[in-house]
Amino acid sequence: MQSIVTFQVLYLDSIDIGLLNLDHGSFPRMRDFNTDVMKSMILADSIPAKSDTTAADFGKSQVNI
């Protein structure tokens, strides 16, 4: 389970989601990603499902380089 959260944080920390972007000056980065923050960021990066029977897709946001 811990590795899944690590990959989620790595992804969410690498995308540009405007006002929801977190300060990159804190360390360790995981500290800033609580449940509510991650939920908000995931919703901001979601592409709505085309029908009620399909799950939402992710990747709406651009990657920060």
Secondary structure, DSSP 4 states (H G I P E B T S, - for coil): -HHHHHHHHHHHHTEE-GGGPPPTTSSSGGGG--HHHHHHHHHHTEEPPSSTTSPPEE--SEEP-
